[in-house]
Amino acid sequence: MYTTLFHSLLHSSLPPIFPDYLKDLFTASLATLPEHLLEPAKPDTTLGDIPVVYHKVPPPSIHLTRLGILPRYATTLSRVAFDEIERIAKEEAAKGWETRRLTRARQRVGESVANWLSGMFDGESLKEEGT
């Protein structure tokens, strides 16, 4: 009950510009991923499934979950992820249609956006564990 009341009071006291700043924080966080996640090595094969390498990517702050920011602003987080997926799709499409691009785009999304999102929600498990 205390936590719910605290979150309610906290969110009601945030300025209207807060979601824009939070989106900037999420965008900056995604942009700071290591290069090997943003641009994974090209596969040796052009056919078949390419395994996605999962890396533990910490959230920009574990307090985002503890303060109830991630659940409340999940749409902002999703917007940043969608924008990155759209950027990757446009980059791959701009390279032309002579060769298959879906596998490479899926690999890039899997190793960057998926790892980043899973790191964001790792804070949820930390919250549940009480750490």
HELIX and SHEET records of a PDB file:
HELIX    1   1 TYR A    2  SER A   13  1                                  12    
HELIX    2   2 PHE A   18  ALA A   31  1                                  14    
HELIX    3   3 GLU A   35  LEU A   38  1                                   4    
HELIX    4   4 HIS A   63  ARG A   66  1                                   4    
HELIX    5   5 ILE A   69  ARG A   72  1                                   4    
HELIX    6   6 ALA A   74  ALA A   94  1                                  21    
HELIX    7   7 LEU A  102  VAL A  109  1                                   8    
HELIX    8   8 GLY A  110  ALA A  114  3                                   5    
HELIX    9   9 ASN A  115  GLU A  129  1                                  15    
END                                                                             
